[in-house]
């Protein structure tokens, strides 16, 4: 019988990582209290200390990717319009 993988919310991860960062309790105590593996607590704590709370928010990463693709499309459109403008300038000169 296989166990289903649990998915934790960004808020839960932040809460556990913040508790681990305070260092009032050991990582093993925090892990058993929240029913997660101690390695997860250590990873979340490390991510929190390195990147802050926004690291657990996947929508933020998605927004950054969407913005990057949108910028790429805009730069492509600018390049195309410049080429058309140069072509029209040459055409008018004749």
N, CA, C and O of each residue as an XYZ file, in Angstrom:
376
protein
N       0.834     -1.172      0.000
C       0.000      0.000      0.000
C       0.887      1.246      0.000
O       1.788      1.382      0.827
N       0.620      2.136     -0.925
C       1.445      3.335     -1.045
C       0.777      4.504     -0.331
O      -0.447      4.610     -0.254
N       1.625      5.361      0.180
C       1.140      6.572      0.837
C       1.006      7.677     -0.194
O       1.838      7.806     -1.092
N      -0.033      8.466     -0.062
C      -0.169      9.633     -0.923
C       0.750     10.722     -0.422
O       0.910     10.915      0.783
N       1.343     11.424     -1.346
C       2.248     12.503     -0.989
C       1.462     13.712     -0.504
O       0.507     14.146     -1.148
N       1.869     14.245      0.624
C       1.183     15.407      1.172
C       1.761     16.684      0.587
O       2.970     16.803      0.383
N       0.894     17.619      0.325
C       1.329     18.929     -0.167
C       1.053     19.952      0.929
O      -0.039     20.013      1.495
N       2.058     20.736      1.202
C       1.943     21.731      2.268
C       1.796     23.115      1.647
O       2.411     23.425      0.627
N       0.982     23.926      2.274
C       0.776     25.283      1.778
C       1.988     26.144      2.096
O       2.804     25.812      2.956
N       2.081     27.241      1.389
C       3.183     28.175      1.615
C       3.124     28.741      3.027
O       4.154     28.960      3.664
N       1.918     28.973      3.504
C       1.748     29.528      4.850
C       2.243     28.527      5.901
O       2.908     28.918      6.861
N       1.926     27.248      5.727
C       2.372     26.216      6.661
C       3.894     26.110      6.654
O       4.522     26.043      7.711
N       4.481     26.096      5.465
C       5.939     26.004      5.352
C       6.607     27.189      6.034
O       7.595     27.033      6.750
N       6.058     28.365      5.804
C       6.612     29.573      6.409
C       6.533     29.502      7.929
O       7.484     29.857      8.626
N       5.391     29.040      8.438
C       5.193     28.935      9.876
C       6.210     27.976     10.503
O       6.827     28.290     11.521
N       6.375     26.807      9.884
C       7.306     25.799     10.416
C       8.745     26.307     10.310
O       9.526     26.158     11.250
N       9.097     26.908      9.165
C      10.463     27.404      8.975
C      10.773     28.536      9.952
O      11.885     28.623     10.473
N       9.805     29.391     10.198
C       9.999     30.488     11.146
C      10.204     29.953     12.560
O      11.039     30.454     13.314
N       9.438     28.943     12.899
C       9.588     28.317     14.219
C      10.973     27.686     14.354
O      11.592     27.748     15.416
N      11.455     27.073     13.259
C      12.786     26.462     13.282
C      13.866     27.542     13.360
O      14.894     27.350     14.010
N      13.634     28.664     12.702
C      14.620     29.745     12.695
C      14.749     30.393     14.077
O      15.809     30.907     14.432
N      13.670     30.364     14.842
C      13.722     30.930     16.195
C      14.631     30.112     17.101
O      15.213     30.640     18.048
N      14.748     28.831     16.810
C      15.604     27.898     17.552
C      15.220     27.761     19.019
O      16.083     27.548     19.871
N      13.917     27.884     19.321
C      13.442     27.617     20.674
C      13.390     26.111     20.930
O      13.641     25.651     22.044
N      13.060     25.347     19.876
C      12.972     23.896     19.956
C      13.940     23.304     18.940
O      14.410     23.994     18.036
N      14.227     22.026     19.101
C      15.084     21.364     18.117
C      14.274     21.076     16.870
O      13.043     21.087     16.893
N      14.976     20.820     15.790
C      14.308     20.526     14.518
C      13.483     19.262     14.642
O      12.393     19.179     14.076
N      13.985     18.264     15.380
C      13.230     17.019     15.561
C      11.933     17.251     16.327
O      10.910     16.647     16.006
N      11.963     18.109     17.323
C      10.744     18.421     18.076
C       9.721     19.123     17.181
O       8.533     18.805     17.217
N      10.184     20.059     16.395
C       9.286     20.781     15.488
C       8.705     19.836     14.449
O       7.514     19.901     14.145
N       9.538     18.959     13.905
C       9.082     18.008     12.888
C       8.031     17.063     13.443
O       7.026     16.802     12.782
N       8.245     16.546     14.644
C       7.255     15.632     15.223
C       5.972     16.364     15.602
O       4.883     15.795     15.523
N       6.099     17.606     16.007
C       4.920     18.396     16.371
C       4.031     18.637     15.150
O       2.805     18.613     15.258
N       4.647     18.868     13.993
C       3.883     19.183     12.782
C       3.738     17.985     11.854
O       3.174     18.116     10.768
N       4.230     16.831     12.257
C       4.132     15.580     11.500
C       4.771     15.688     10.119
O       4.179     15.288      9.117
N       5.974     16.227     10.076
C       6.756     16.283      8.841
C       8.145     15.731      9.125
O       8.538     15.586     10.282
N       8.869     15.430      8.089
C      10.213     14.880      8.244
C      11.183     16.001      8.646
O      11.057     17.126      8.165
N      12.136     15.704      9.514
C      13.098     16.734      9.944
C      13.898     17.341      8.790
O      14.277     18.511      8.848
N      14.155     16.553      7.743
C      14.870     17.107      6.586
C      14.071     18.228      5.922
O      14.639     19.222      5.470
N      12.739     18.058      5.866
C      11.895     19.116      5.298
C      12.008     20.390      6.116
O      12.122     21.486      5.567
N      11.976     20.241      7.424
C      12.074     21.417      8.297
C      13.402     22.127      8.059
O      13.453     23.355      7.982
N      14.466     21.355      7.943
C      15.790     21.952      7.698
C      15.828     22.663      6.346
O      16.364     23.766      6.238
N      15.260     22.035      5.321
C      15.238     22.662      3.990
C      14.436     23.951      4.005
O      14.874     24.962      3.457
N      13.262     23.923      4.629
C      12.414     25.111      4.677
C      13.091     26.234      5.450
O      12.995     27.402      5.072
N      13.775     25.879      6.533
C      14.492     26.884      7.327
C      15.599     27.519      6.491
O      15.768     28.739      6.491
N      16.344     26.688      5.785
C      17.439     27.192      4.945
C      16.890     28.122      3.860
O      17.449     29.190      3.611
N      15.789     27.708      3.216
C      15.179     28.552      2.180
C      14.682     29.861      2.759
O      14.833     30.917      2.144
N      14.095     29.794      3.934
C      13.587     31.013      4.576
C      14.715     31.982      4.861
O      14.594     33.177      4.592
N      15.795     31.482      5.396
C      16.913     32.355      5.743
C      17.596     32.918      4.502
O      18.113     34.034      4.533
N      17.604     32.157      3.411
C      18.267     32.624      2.187
C      17.382     33.555      1.362
O      17.847     34.584      0.872
N      16.118     33.197      1.212
C      15.288     33.910      0.241
C      14.064     34.601      0.826
O      13.416     35.373      0.119
N      13.733     34.366      2.045
C      12.585     35.023      2.645
C      11.284     34.283      2.389
O      11.280     33.195      1.814
N      10.198     34.872      2.815
C       8.894     34.205      2.754
C       8.374     34.006      1.347
O       7.565     33.107      1.116
N       8.804     34.804      0.416
C       8.266     34.696     -0.951
C       8.712     33.427     -1.651
O       8.153     33.084     -2.692
N       9.690     32.720     -1.124
C      10.195     31.508     -1.759
C       9.133     30.407     -1.787
O       9.140     29.576     -2.695
N       8.237     30.384     -0.830
C       7.244     29.327     -0.774
C       6.018     29.638     -1.616
O       5.160     28.771     -1.780
N       5.911     30.806     -2.137
C       4.758     31.212     -2.910
C       4.999     30.916     -4.380
O       5.742     31.640     -5.042
N       4.384     29.864     -4.897
C       4.617     29.452     -6.283
C       3.981     30.432     -7.273
O       4.419     30.519     -8.420
N       2.963     31.163     -6.845
C       2.339     32.111     -7.760
C       3.299     33.246     -8.095
O       3.237     33.818     -9.183
N       4.177     33.568     -7.166
C       5.171     34.611     -7.411
C       6.115     34.173     -8.530
O       6.431     34.963     -9.420
N       6.559     32.938     -8.489
C       7.446     32.415     -9.521
C       6.721     32.373    -10.859
O       7.302     32.692    -11.896
N       5.459     31.981    -10.834
C       4.665     31.924    -12.058
C       4.513     33.323    -12.657
O       4.598     33.492    -13.874
N       4.291     34.319    -11.809
C       4.156     35.688    -12.290
C       5.453     36.174    -12.927
O       5.423     36.864    -13.945
N       6.583     35.822    -12.338
C       7.869     36.226    -12.894
C       8.091     35.576    -14.254
O       8.580     36.226    -15.178
N       7.732     34.279    -14.386
C       7.875     33.604    -15.675
C       6.968     34.238    -16.721
O       7.388     34.463    -17.856
N       5.712     34.530    -16.340
C       4.776     35.161    -17.269
C       5.288     36.526    -17.711
O       5.180     36.888    -18.883
N       5.842     37.275    -16.773
C       6.370     38.593    -17.103
C       7.556     38.475    -18.055
O       7.692     39.281    -18.976
N       8.407     37.488    -17.844
C       9.570     37.301    -18.709
C       9.135     36.934    -20.128
O       9.702     37.440    -21.097
N       8.146     36.070    -20.257
C       7.667     35.716    -21.600
C       6.998     36.909    -22.267
O       7.148     37.114    -23.472
N       6.261     37.697    -21.490
C       5.608     38.883    -22.040
C       6.653     39.889    -22.536
O       6.497     40.480    -23.605
N       7.719     40.075    -21.750
C       8.795     40.975    -22.166
C       9.451     40.477    -23.443
O       9.760     41.275    -24.328
N       9.669     39.175    -23.554
C      10.288     38.608    -24.748
C       9.413     38.870    -25.973
O       9.918     39.220    -27.040
N       8.100     38.698    -25.816
C       7.181     38.974    -26.922
C       7.233     40.442    -27.325
O       7.215     40.765    -28.513
N       7.299     41.331    -26.338
C       7.344     42.761    -26.640
C       8.637     43.140    -27.367
O       8.613     43.924    -28.315
N       9.773     42.575    -26.914
C      11.037     42.853    -27.590
C      11.015     42.327    -29.022
O      11.551     42.958    -29.933
N      10.397     41.177    -29.209
C      10.278     40.621    -30.556
C       9.440     41.542    -31.444
O       9.781     41.776    -32.604
N       8.354     42.057    -30.896
C       7.495     42.965    -31.642
C       8.236     44.269    -31.964
O       8.095     44.798    -33.067
N       9.008     44.782    -31.035
C       9.796     45.996    -31.270
C      10.776     45.766    -32.414
O      10.913     46.608    -33.301
N      11.452     44.632    -32.391
C      12.397     44.314    -33.465
C      11.720     44.236    -34.815
O      12.236     44.752    -35.807
N      10.573     43.595    -34.856
C       9.832     43.473    -36.108
C       9.406     44.850    -36.619
O       9.516     45.129    -37.812
N       8.920     45.711    -35.722
C       8.485     47.044    -36.124
C       9.663     47.888    -36.615
O       9.519     48.664    -37.560
N      10.826     47.740    -35.977
C      12.015     48.464    -36.442
C      12.394     48.035    -37.850
O      12.726     48.867    -38.694
N      12.343     46.735    -38.096
C      12.673     46.228    -39.432
C      11.703     46.787    -40.475
O      12.119     47.192    -41.560
N      10.412     46.809    -40.142
C       9.412     47.351    -41.064
C       9.659     48.836    -41.315
O       9.537     49.302    -42.448
N      10.005     49.581    -40.266
C      10.267     51.006    -40.399
C      11.465     51.257    -41.313
O      11.414     52.131    -42.178
N      12.535     50.497    -41.124
C      13.718     50.638    -41.976
C      13.361     50.314    -43.429
O      13.796     51.006    -44.349
N      12.581     49.277    -43.624
C      12.175     48.886    -44.974
C      11.351     50.000    -45.637
O      11.541     50.320    -46.811
N      10.423     50.585    -44.847
C       9.603     51.669    -45.393
C      10.427     52.910    -45.709
O      10.177     53.581    -46.710
N      11.409     53.222    -44.862
C      12.267     54.369    -45.107
C      13.020     54.189    -46.418
O      13.114     55.129    -47.207
N      13.563     52.986    -46.664
C      14.290     52.713    -47.893
C      13.365     52.784    -49.088
O      13.754     53.262    -50.154
N      12.145     52.311    -48.917
C      11.166     52.299    -49.995
C      10.776     53.722    -50.384
O      10.598     54.009    -51.568
N      10.641     54.616    -49.406
C      10.249     55.994    -49.658
C      11.380     56.771    -50.330
O      11.116     57.643    -51.157
N      12.639     56.468    -49.987
C      13.773     57.149    -50.575
C      13.870     56.935    -52.085
O      14.366     57.811    -52.793
N      13.425     55.833    -52.572
C      13.504     55.545    -54.003
C      12.538     56.377    -54.725
O      12.442     56.290    -55.949
